[in-house]
Amino acid sequence: MKKAGSWQTFFLGIGFLIIMMSPQAEAPAQALLGGCLVVILSVIAIVRKKKENHPDEE
């Protein structure tokens, strides 16, 4: 079983969890922004990892 993107997927899930729990936080805007930041950074890491493993053949 390959675990190439396991950490990126883990942080993606954590980011979504932060976003879902943000309405219950004391400062929901900060929690929402932090969750979005984690999700965006995780997606960037996943895309970079995928490009490293599968370079374009043009």
All heavy atoms as TSV, in Angstrom:
chain	resi	resn	atom	element	x	y	z
A	1	MET	N	N	0.843	-1.185	0.000
A	1	MET	CA	C	0.000	0.000	0.000
A	1	MET	C	C	0.883	1.241	0.000
A	1	MET	O	O	1.765	1.384	0.830
A	1	MET	CB	C	-0.897	-0.005	1.234
A	1	MET	CG	C	-1.828	1.172	1.279
A	1	MET	SD	S	-3.081	1.023	2.557
A	1	MET	CE	C	-2.245	1.707	3.955
A	2	LYS	N	N	0.640	2.118	-0.977
A	2	LYS	CA	C	1.413	3.353	-1.053
A	2	LYS	C	C	0.860	4.380	-0.068
A	2	LYS	O	O	-0.343	4.504	0.094
A	2	LYS	CB	C	1.331	3.938	-2.461
A	2	LYS	CG	C	2.349	3.402	-3.412
A	2	LYS	CD	C	2.306	4.219	-4.677
A	2	LYS	CE	C	3.591	4.052	-5.436
A	2	LYS	NZ	N	3.574	4.833	-6.662
A	3	LYS	N	N	1.771	5.100	0.551
A	3	LYS	CA	C	1.376	6.148	1.487
A	3	LYS	C	C	1.970	7.480	1.050
A	3	LYS	O	O	2.476	8.249	1.857
A	3	LYS	CB	C	1.844	5.806	2.888
A	3	LYS	CG	C	1.171	4.586	3.458
A	3	LYS	CD	C	1.620	4.350	4.869
A	3	LYS	CE	C	0.966	3.122	5.441
A	3	LYS	NZ	N	1.376	2.873	6.807
A	4	ALA	N	N	1.950	7.749	-0.257
A	4	ALA	CA	C	2.612	8.924	-0.803
A	4	ALA	C	C	2.009	10.231	-0.287
A	4	ALA	O	O	2.726	11.162	0.029
A	4	ALA	CB	C	2.549	8.896	-2.327
A	5	GLY	N	N	0.704	10.310	-0.180
A	5	GLY	CA	C	0.066	11.555	0.225
A	5	GLY	C	C	-0.616	11.471	1.569
A	5	GLY	O	O	-1.579	12.184	1.821
A	6	SER	N	N	-0.142	10.604	2.449
A	6	SER	CA	C	-0.861	10.392	3.698
A	6	SER	C	C	-0.813	11.611	4.616
A	6	SER	O	O	-1.822	11.967	5.216
A	6	SER	CB	C	-0.334	9.157	4.421
A	6	SER	OG	O	1.034	9.299	4.707
A	7	TRP	N	N	0.347	12.262	4.720
A	7	TRP	CA	C	0.424	13.445	5.592
A	7	TRP	C	C	-0.370	14.603	5.014
A	7	TRP	O	O	-1.047	15.339	5.744
A	7	TRP	CB	C	1.876	13.870	5.815
A	7	TRP	CG	C	2.547	13.032	6.848
A	7	TRP	CD1	C	3.514	12.099	6.632
A	7	TRP	CD2	C	2.289	13.025	8.260
A	7	TRP	NE1	N	3.864	11.517	7.811
A	7	TRP	CE2	C	3.136	12.069	8.835
A	7	TRP	CE3	C	1.420	13.728	9.079
A	7	TRP	CZ2	C	3.136	11.813	10.200
A	7	TRP	CZ3	C	1.432	13.467	10.429
A	7	TRP	CH2	C	2.278	12.517	10.966
A	8	GLN	N	N	-0.308	14.764	3.700
A	8	GLN	CA	C	-1.072	15.839	3.082
A	8	GLN	C	C	-2.568	15.615	3.269
A	8	GLN	O	O	-3.312	16.556	3.565
A	8	GLN	CB	C	-0.743	15.925	1.581
A	8	GLN	CG	C	0.652	16.379	1.291
A	8	GLN	CD	C	1.658	15.250	1.213
A	8	GLN	OE1	O	1.359	14.112	1.501
A	8	GLN	NE2	N	2.879	15.577	0.825
A	9	THR	N	N	-3.002	14.376	3.133
A	9	THR	CA	C	-4.418	14.057	3.324
A	9	THR	C	C	-4.836	14.251	4.777
A	9	THR	O	O	-5.938	14.730	5.055
A	9	THR	CB	C	-4.696	12.607	2.886
A	9	THR	OG1	O	-4.210	12.433	1.554
A	9	THR	CG2	C	-6.171	12.301	2.914
A	10	PHE	N	N	-3.946	13.909	5.698
A	10	PHE	CA	C	-4.229	14.103	7.117
A	10	PHE	C	C	-4.443	15.586	7.426
A	10	PHE	O	O	-5.421	15.968	8.081
A	10	PHE	CB	C	-3.072	13.549	7.956
A	10	PHE	CG	C	-3.175	13.849	9.415
A	10	PHE	CD1	C	-4.096	13.191	10.210
A	10	PHE	CD2	C	-2.349	14.789	10.002
A	10	PHE	CE1	C	-4.190	13.466	11.561
A	10	PHE	CE2	C	-2.436	15.066	11.348
A	10	PHE	CZ	C	-3.357	14.409	12.132
A	11	PHE	N	N	-3.541	16.441	6.925
A	11	PHE	CA	C	-3.688	17.873	7.184
A	11	PHE	C	C	-4.889	18.460	6.455
A	11	PHE	O	O	-5.513	19.414	6.942
A	11	PHE	CB	C	-2.402	18.625	6.818
A	11	PHE	CG	C	-1.322	18.441	7.843
A	11	PHE	CD1	C	-0.149	17.787	7.522
A	11	PHE	CD2	C	-1.489	18.913	9.129
A	11	PHE	CE1	C	0.848	17.603	8.475
A	11	PHE	CE2	C	-0.500	18.736	10.089
A	11	PHE	CZ	C	0.665	18.079	9.759
A	12	LEU	N	N	-5.246	17.890	5.309
A	12	LEU	CA	C	-6.454	18.323	4.620
A	12	LEU	C	C	-7.690	18.050	5.483
A	12	LEU	O	O	-8.567	18.900	5.627
A	12	LEU	CB	C	-6.564	17.591	3.277
A	12	LEU	CG	C	-7.653	18.021	2.334
A	12	LEU	CD1	C	-7.367	19.418	1.800
A	12	LEU	CD2	C	-7.758	17.042	1.192
A	13	GLY	N	N	-7.729	16.867	6.092
A	13	GLY	CA	C	-8.835	16.525	6.990
A	13	GLY	C	C	-8.875	17.409	8.223
A	13	GLY	O	O	-9.952	17.831	8.669
A	14	ILE	N	N	-7.703	17.708	8.785
A	14	ILE	CA	C	-7.634	18.610	9.939
A	14	ILE	C	C	-8.152	19.993	9.567
A	14	ILE	O	O	-8.883	20.632	10.337
A	14	ILE	CB	C	-6.192	18.684	10.485
A	14	ILE	CG1	C	-5.753	17.336	11.046
A	14	ILE	CG2	C	-6.037	19.790	11.522
A	14	ILE	CD1	C	-6.544	16.881	12.257
A	15	GLY	N	N	-7.784	20.470	8.388
A	15	GLY	CA	C	-8.261	21.781	7.929
A	15	GLY	C	C	-9.776	21.815	7.797
A	15	GLY	O	O	-10.433	22.773	8.215
A	16	PHE	N	N	-10.343	20.751	7.215
A	16	PHE	CA	C	-11.802	20.691	7.097
A	16	PHE	C	C	-12.465	20.611	8.473
A	16	PHE	O	O	-13.533	21.187	8.689
A	16	PHE	CB	C	-12.233	19.515	6.232
A	16	PHE	CG	C	-12.038	19.744	4.754
A	16	PHE	CD1	C	-11.424	18.794	3.970
A	16	PHE	CD2	C	-12.486	20.907	4.157
A	16	PHE	CE1	C	-11.249	18.990	2.615
A	16	PHE	CE2	C	-12.320	21.127	2.801
A	16	PHE	CZ	C	-11.702	20.158	2.029
A	17	LEU	N	N	-11.838	19.905	9.399
A	17	LEU	CA	C	-12.379	19.823	10.754
A	17	LEU	C	C	-12.374	21.196	11.424
A	17	LEU	O	O	-13.353	21.577	12.081
A	17	LEU	CB	C	-11.562	18.829	11.587
A	17	LEU	CG	C	-12.033	18.603	13.017
A	17	LEU	CD1	C	-13.411	17.969	13.022
A	17	LEU	CD2	C	-11.042	17.739	13.762
A	18	ILE	N	N	-11.313	21.946	11.256
A	18	ILE	CA	C	-11.238	23.308	11.818
A	18	ILE	C	C	-12.337	24.179	11.214
A	18	ILE	O	O	-13.006	24.939	11.926
A	18	ILE	CB	C	-9.846	23.917	11.578
A	18	ILE	CG1	C	-8.795	23.167	12.391
A	18	ILE	CG2	C	-9.829	25.398	11.937
A	18	ILE	CD1	C	-7.362	23.547	12.053
A	19	ILE	N	N	-12.541	24.068	9.901
A	19	ILE	CA	C	-13.587	24.860	9.241
A	19	ILE	C	C	-14.967	24.489	9.786
A	19	ILE	O	O	-15.796	25.367	10.056
A	19	ILE	CB	C	-13.521	24.674	7.715
A	19	ILE	CG1	C	-12.257	25.332	7.158
A	19	ILE	CG2	C	-14.759	25.254	7.039
A	19	ILE	CD1	C	-11.996	25.037	5.705
A	20	MET	N	N	-15.211	23.195	9.975
A	20	MET	CA	C	-16.519	22.761	10.458
A	20	MET	C	C	-16.768	23.180	11.905
A	20	MET	O	O	-17.912	23.429	12.295
A	20	MET	CB	C	-16.656	21.238	10.337
A	20	MET	CG	C	-16.707	20.741	8.900
A	20	MET	SD	S	-18.095	21.399	7.975
A	20	MET	CE	C	-19.439	20.638	8.825
A	21	MET	N	N	-15.721	23.268	12.707
A	21	MET	CA	C	-15.873	23.629	14.112
A	21	MET	C	C	-15.795	25.142	14.340
A	21	MET	O	O	-16.015	25.607	15.457
A	21	MET	CB	C	-14.794	22.947	14.949
A	21	MET	CG	C	-14.856	21.418	14.891
A	21	MET	SD	S	-16.416	20.748	15.463
A	21	MET	CE	C	-16.268	21.045	17.199
A	22	SER	N	N	-15.496	25.924	13.306
A	22	SER	CA	C	-15.309	27.366	13.480
A	22	SER	C	C	-16.556	28.104	13.991
A	22	SER	O	O	-16.394	29.069	14.744
A	22	SER	CB	C	-14.802	28.003	12.187
A	22	SER	OG	O	-15.760	27.934	11.170
A	23	PRO	N	N	-17.792	27.726	13.645
A	23	PRO	CA	C	-18.928	28.468	14.202
A	23	PRO	C	C	-19.038	28.373	15.727
A	23	PRO	O	O	-19.640	29.230	16.359
A	23	PRO	CB	C	-20.151	27.821	13.538
A	23	PRO	CG	C	-19.640	27.236	12.285
A	23	PRO	CD	C	-18.247	26.801	12.601
A	24	GLN	N	N	-18.447	27.347	16.329
A	24	GLN	CA	C	-18.525	27.175	17.775
A	24	GLN	C	C	-17.356	27.845	18.503
A	24	GLN	O	O	-17.335	27.866	19.729
A	24	GLN	CB	C	-18.546	25.692	18.116
A	24	GLN	CG	C	-19.742	24.978	17.535
A	24	GLN	CD	C	-19.688	23.492	17.765
A	24	GLN	OE1	O	-18.764	22.983	18.390
A	24	GLN	NE2	N	-20.678	22.775	17.255
A	25	ALA	N	N	-16.396	28.384	17.757
A	25	ALA	CA	C	-15.218	29.000	18.371
A	25	ALA	C	C	-15.543	30.402	18.873
A	25	ALA	O	O	-16.553	31.004	18.493
A	25	ALA	CB	C	-14.081	29.057	17.360
A	26	GLU	N	N	-14.654	30.919	19.749
A	26	GLU	CA	C	-14.853	32.272	20.266
A	26	GLU	C	C	-14.655	33.312	19.162
A	26	GLU	O	O	-15.322	34.333	19.136
A	26	GLU	CB	C	-13.871	32.539	21.403
A	26	GLU	CG	C	-14.173	31.760	22.659
A	26	GLU	CD	C	-13.189	32.069	23.764
A	26	GLU	OE1	O	-12.515	33.109	23.696
A	26	GLU	OE2	O	-13.101	31.264	24.698
A	27	ALA	N	N	-13.693	33.053	18.275
A	27	ALA	CA	C	-13.439	33.944	17.146
A	27	ALA	C	C	-13.607	33.122	15.865
A	27	ALA	O	O	-12.642	32.591	15.326
A	27	ALA	CB	C	-12.038	34.516	17.232
A	28	PRO	N	N	-14.851	33.020	15.364
A	28	PRO	CA	C	-15.091	32.139	14.218
A	28	PRO	C	C	-14.375	32.569	12.941
A	28	PRO	O	O	-13.982	31.731	12.155
A	28	PRO	CB	C	-16.604	32.176	14.037
A	28	PRO	CG	C	-17.105	33.292	14.841
A	28	PRO	CD	C	-16.071	33.622	15.863
A	29	ALA	N	N	-14.199	33.865	12.747
A	29	ALA	CA	C	-13.526	34.324	11.529
A	29	ALA	C	C	-12.069	33.868	11.511
A	29	ALA	O	O	-11.562	33.445	10.469
A	29	ALA	CB	C	-13.607	35.837	11.421
A	30	GLN	N	N	-11.402	33.925	12.648
A	30	GLN	CA	C	-10.003	33.490	12.714
A	30	GLN	C	C	-9.885	31.981	12.523
A	30	GLN	O	O	-8.973	31.508	11.849
A	30	GLN	CB	C	-9.380	33.895	14.041
A	30	GLN	CG	C	-9.174	35.378	14.180
A	30	GLN	CD	C	-8.630	35.745	15.554
A	30	GLN	OE1	O	-8.571	34.910	16.445
A	30	GLN	NE2	N	-8.261	37.010	15.712
A	31	ALA	N	N	-10.798	31.236	13.094
A	31	ALA	CA	C	-10.780	29.781	12.929
A	31	ALA	C	C	-11.068	29.404	11.473
A	31	ALA	O	O	-10.423	28.502	10.923
A	31	ALA	CB	C	-11.797	29.130	13.862
A	32	LEU	N	N	-12.006	30.087	10.850
A	32	LEU	CA	C	-12.325	29.825	9.451
A	32	LEU	C	C	-11.139	30.145	8.558
A	32	LEU	O	O	-10.799	29.378	7.656
A	32	LEU	CB	C	-13.549	30.640	9.036
A	32	LEU	CG	C	-14.092	30.390	7.639
A	32	LEU	CD1	C	-14.602	28.964	7.535
A	32	LEU	CD2	C	-15.200	31.363	7.328
A	33	LEU	N	N	-10.501	31.259	8.801
A	33	LEU	CA	C	-9.322	31.645	8.024
A	33	LEU	C	C	-8.181	30.648	8.222
A	33	LEU	O	O	-7.524	30.242	7.255
A	33	LEU	CB	C	-8.864	33.052	8.419
A	33	LEU	CG	C	-7.683	33.613	7.635
A	33	LEU	CD1	C	-8.055	33.789	6.173
A	33	LEU	CD2	C	-7.250	34.931	8.240
A	34	GLY	N	N	-7.961	30.233	9.443
A	34	GLY	CA	C	-6.920	29.244	9.720
A	34	GLY	C	C	-7.210	27.908	9.051
A	34	GLY	O	O	-6.311	27.280	8.487
A	35	GLY	N	N	-8.457	27.469	9.090
A	35	GLY	CA	C	-8.843	26.228	8.432
A	35	GLY	C	C	-8.663	26.301	6.921
A	35	GLY	O	O	-8.157	25.367	6.299
A	36	CYS	N	N	-9.048	27.424	6.344
A	36	CYS	CA	C	-8.860	27.609	4.901
A	36	CYS	C	C	-7.380	27.618	4.541
A	36	CYS	O	O	-6.985	27.060	3.515
A	36	CYS	CB	C	-9.512	28.908	4.439
A	36	CYS	SG	S	-11.303	28.844	4.425
A	37	LEU	N	N	-6.563	28.217	5.377
A	37	LEU	CA	C	-5.115	28.251	5.138
A	37	LEU	C	C	-4.530	26.844	5.165
A	37	LEU	O	O	-3.740	26.469	4.297
A	37	LEU	CB	C	-4.434	29.136	6.177
A	37	LEU	CG	C	-2.940	29.345	6.011
A	37	LEU	CD1	C	-2.661	30.094	4.722
A	37	LEU	CD2	C	-2.385	30.106	7.187
A	38	VAL	N	N	-4.941	26.035	6.117
A	38	VAL	CA	C	-4.460	24.657	6.207
A	38	VAL	C	C	-4.893	23.856	4.984
A	38	VAL	O	O	-4.104	23.099	4.408
A	38	VAL	CB	C	-4.959	23.988	7.511
A	38	VAL	CG1	C	-4.660	22.508	7.517
A	38	VAL	CG2	C	-4.343	24.656	8.729
A	39	VAL	N	N	-6.140	24.034	4.561
A	39	VAL	CA	C	-6.648	23.309	3.393
A	39	VAL	C	C	-5.888	23.725	2.135
A	39	VAL	O	O	-5.463	22.870	1.342
A	39	VAL	CB	C	-8.166	23.534	3.214
A	39	VAL	CG1	C	-8.649	23.036	1.870
A	39	VAL	CG2	C	-8.928	22.862	4.333
A	40	ILE	N	N	-5.683	25.012	1.947
A	40	ILE	CA	C	-4.981	25.498	0.751
A	40	ILE	C	C	-3.544	24.991	0.724
A	40	ILE	O	O	-3.065	24.535	-0.325
A	40	ILE	CB	C	-5.043	27.038	0.686
A	40	ILE	CG1	C	-6.471	27.476	0.363
A	40	ILE	CG2	C	-4.072	27.581	-0.368
A	40	ILE	CD1	C	-6.715	28.957	0.506
A	41	LEU	N	N	-2.853	25.040	1.849
A	41	LEU	CA	C	-1.481	24.544	1.889
A	41	LEU	C	C	-1.427	23.039	1.633
A	41	LEU	O	O	-0.497	22.548	0.968
A	41	LEU	CB	C	-0.831	24.887	3.225
A	41	LEU	CG	C	-0.535	26.367	3.466
A	41	LEU	CD1	C	0.002	26.583	4.865
A	41	LEU	CD2	C	0.449	26.879	2.439
A	42	SER	N	N	-2.391	22.307	2.125
A	42	SER	CA	C	-2.436	20.856	1.883
A	42	SER	C	C	-2.663	20.558	0.406
A	42	SER	O	O	-2.032	19.655	-0.151
A	42	SER	CB	C	-3.534	20.209	2.712
A	42	SER	OG	O	-3.291	20.393	4.078
A	43	VAL	N	N	-3.564	21.286	-0.219
A	43	VAL	CA	C	-3.828	21.071	-1.641
A	43	VAL	C	C	-2.595	21.408	-2.473
A	43	VAL	O	O	-2.251	20.679	-3.407
A	43	VAL	CB	C	-5.058	21.896	-2.096
A	43	VAL	CG1	C	-5.184	21.909	-3.609
A	43	VAL	CG2	C	-6.315	21.359	-1.464
A	44	ILE	N	N	-1.894	22.482	-2.131
A	44	ILE	CA	C	-0.661	22.829	-2.835
A	44	ILE	C	C	0.368	21.720	-2.686
A	44	ILE	O	O	1.037	21.338	-3.657
A	44	ILE	CB	C	-0.112	24.180	-2.328
A	44	ILE	CG1	C	-1.008	25.321	-2.794
A	44	ILE	CG2	C	1.323	24.402	-2.812
A	44	ILE	CD1	C	-0.673	26.656	-2.181
A	45	ALA	N	N	0.500	21.167	-1.500
A	45	ALA	CA	C	1.454	20.074	-1.272
A	45	ALA	C	C	1.062	18.832	-2.072
A	45	ALA	O	O	1.930	18.154	-2.630
A	45	ALA	CB	C	1.534	19.752	0.216
A	46	ILE	N	N	-0.228	18.532	-2.145
A	46	ILE	CA	C	-0.684	17.364	-2.913
A	46	ILE	C	C	-0.392	17.555	-4.401
A	46	ILE	O	O	0.091	16.642	-5.079
A	46	ILE	CB	C	-2.189	17.115	-2.673
A	46	ILE	CG1	C	-2.404	16.611	-1.249
A	46	ILE	CG2	C	-2.761	16.130	-3.685
A	46	ILE	CD1	C	-3.857	16.548	-0.832
A	47	VAL	N	N	-0.653	18.758	-4.922
A	47	VAL	CA	C	-0.410	19.027	-6.340
A	47	VAL	C	C	1.079	18.946	-6.654
A	47	VAL	O	O	1.483	18.372	-7.667
A	47	VAL	CB	C	-0.995	20.397	-6.740
A	47	VAL	CG1	C	-0.531	20.823	-8.114
A	47	VAL	CG2	C	-2.507	20.355	-6.673
A	48	ARG	N	N	1.920	19.510	-5.789
A	48	ARG	CA	C	3.371	19.439	-6.009
A	48	ARG	C	C	3.865	18.002	-5.993
A	48	ARG	O	O	4.702	17.616	-6.792
A	48	ARG	CB	C	4.115	20.243	-4.953
A	48	ARG	CG	C	4.121	21.705	-5.206
A	48	ARG	CD	C	5.051	22.384	-4.257
A	48	ARG	NE	N	5.141	23.799	-4.554
A	48	ARG	CZ	C	5.829	24.659	-3.844
A	48	ARG	NH1	N	6.492	24.251	-2.783
A	48	ARG	NH2	N	5.867	25.924	-4.188
A	49	LYS	N	N	3.367	17.213	-5.056
A	49	LYS	CA	C	3.776	15.819	-4.952
A	49	LYS	C	C	3.348	15.047	-6.199
A	49	LYS	O	O	4.104	14.226	-6.714
A	49	LYS	CB	C	3.150	15.201	-3.703
A	49	LYS	CG	C	3.670	13.853	-3.374
A	49	LYS	CD	C	5.045	13.952	-2.791
A	49	LYS	CE	C	5.280	12.808	-1.849
A	49	LYS	NZ	N	6.614	12.820	-1.318
A	50	LYS	N	N	2.154	15.334	-6.695
A	50	LYS	CA	C	1.668	14.648	-7.882
A	50	LYS	C	C	2.499	15.025	-9.110
A	50	LYS	O	O	2.791	14.179	-9.955
A	50	LYS	CB	C	0.198	14.989	-8.120
A	50	LYS	CG	C	-0.462	14.108	-9.169
A	50	LYS	CD	C	-1.940	14.382	-9.281
A	50	LYS	CE	C	-2.650	13.661	-8.165
A	50	LYS	NZ	N	-4.105	13.655	-8.318
A	51	LYS	N	N	2.902	16.299	-9.222
A	51	LYS	CA	C	3.734	16.723	-10.346
A	51	LYS	C	C	5.123	16.105	-10.283
A	51	LYS	O	O	5.715	15.823	-11.318
A	51	LYS	CB	C	3.836	18.245	-10.385
A	51	LYS	CG	C	2.610	18.908	-10.943
A	51	LYS	CD	C	2.822	20.389	-11.115
A	51	LYS	CE	C	1.594	21.043	-11.704
A	51	LYS	NZ	N	1.786	22.487	-11.886
A	52	GLU	N	N	5.660	15.912	-9.085
A	52	GLU	CA	C	6.972	15.282	-8.950
A	52	GLU	C	C	6.921	13.821	-9.380
A	52	GLU	O	O	7.844	13.328	-10.015
A	52	GLU	CB	C	7.451	15.347	-7.506
A	52	GLU	CG	C	7.911	16.699	-7.049
A	52	GLU	CD	C	8.311	16.706	-5.580
A	52	GLU	OE1	O	8.361	15.635	-4.963
A	52	GLU	OE2	O	8.564	17.809	-5.070
A	53	ASN	N	N	5.833	13.146	-9.079
A	53	ASN	CA	C	5.713	11.727	-9.405
A	53	ASN	C	C	5.331	11.493	-10.869
A	53	ASN	O	O	5.695	10.475	-11.433
A	53	ASN	CB	C	4.671	11.062	-8.498
A	53	ASN	CG	C	5.156	10.985	-7.064
A	53	ASN	OD1	O	6.341	11.063	-6.803
A	53	ASN	ND2	N	4.215	10.854	-6.150
A	54	HIS	N	N	4.615	12.427	-11.487
A	54	HIS	CA	C	4.145	12.261	-12.857
A	54	HIS	C	C	4.459	13.517	-13.668
A	54	HIS	O	O	3.583	14.346	-13.894
A	54	HIS	CB	C	2.633	12.017	-12.891
A	54	HIS	CG	C	2.209	10.845	-12.081
A	54	HIS	ND1	N	2.469	9.549	-12.458
A	54	HIS	CD2	C	1.565	10.751	-10.895
A	54	HIS	CE1	C	1.983	8.724	-11.548
A	54	HIS	NE2	N	1.439	9.420	-10.584
A	55	PRO	N	N	5.699	13.677	-14.121
A	55	PRO	CA	C	6.005	14.871	-14.933
A	55	PRO	C	C	5.296	14.818	-16.278
A	55	PRO	O	O	5.004	13.742	-16.806
A	55	PRO	CB	C	7.525	14.785	-15.111
A	55	PRO	CG	C	7.872	13.374	-14.898
A	55	PRO	CD	C	6.844	12.826	-13.943
A	56	ASP	N	N	5.015	15.980	-16.834
A	56	ASP	CA	C	4.321	16.046	-18.127
A	56	ASP	C	C	5.238	15.519	-19.219
A	56	ASP	O	O	6.427	15.820	-19.259
A	56	ASP	CB	C	3.910	17.493	-18.453
A	56	ASP	CG	C	2.829	17.974	-17.511
A	56	ASP	OD1	O	2.879	17.611	-16.322
A	56	ASP	OD2	O	1.957	18.725	-17.966
A	57	GLU	N	N	4.664	14.777	-20.131
A	57	GLU	CA	C	5.422	14.210	-21.232
A	57	GLU	C	C	5.102	14.951	-22.522
A	57	GLU	O	O	4.405	14.452	-23.388
A	57	GLU	CB	C	5.099	12.724	-21.379
A	57	GLU	CG	C	5.471	11.910	-20.168
A	57	GLU	CD	C	5.082	10.450	-20.327
A	57	GLU	OE1	O	4.618	10.072	-21.411
A	57	GLU	OE2	O	5.246	9.707	-19.353
A	58	GLU	N	N	5.601	16.159	-22.677
A	58	GLU	CA	C	5.331	16.941	-23.885
A	58	GLU	C	C	6.577	17.082	-24.716
A	58	GLU	O	O	7.652	17.009	-24.324
A	58	GLU	CB	C	4.809	18.317	-23.517
A	58	GLU	CG	C	3.456	18.254	-22.877
A	58	GLU	CD	C	2.895	19.635	-22.574
A	58	GLU	OE1	O	3.519	20.639	-23.000
A	58	GLU	OE2	O	1.857	19.711	-21.952
